[in-house]
Amino acid sequence: MTKSTKPLHLVQPMTVEAASDYASRLLEFEQRGSDTESALSRLEKRYGFSPNQIIHLRSGRAKSCDVGLFARLRDAYLDLCERQVAKLQHEIAITKATSDDTIEDLVAEADALAAKIQAKKAGLRLAASNGRRR
């Protein structure tokens, strides 16, 4: 038996490319059709990102990304993922309440995904607080 060299938990490296990926995903989540301006405005209101920050990162023109911005992008992305899971859980609950079909497996999967996101956020907060103590 060979020992795996893959890490147990994949950590998104803090790179400009990763920040660009987060910015792209955030904008995609917020866009409704071709409503880019409104999506940028919502991201600015909700998370404090300027439209220029998102566009600059998304277009690949950024040469660097500071640690604070990267952490905010990652946290915003996790928040949006959590919102999506909550929406799915709500849809499952509605379907379950109005349907004779059993969808317990979907409920369990959505709950497990929500728990994973919460654990990831808690781990990131712990790592951040440990980093500040040094």
Secondary structure, 3 states (H helix, E strand, C coil): CCCCCCCCCCCCCCCHHHHHHHHHHHHHHHCCCCCHHHHHHHHHHHHCCCHHHHHHHHCCCCCCCCHHHHHHHHHHHHHHHHHHHHHHHHHHHHHHHHCCCCCHHHHHHHHHHHHHHHHHHHHHHHHHHHHHHC
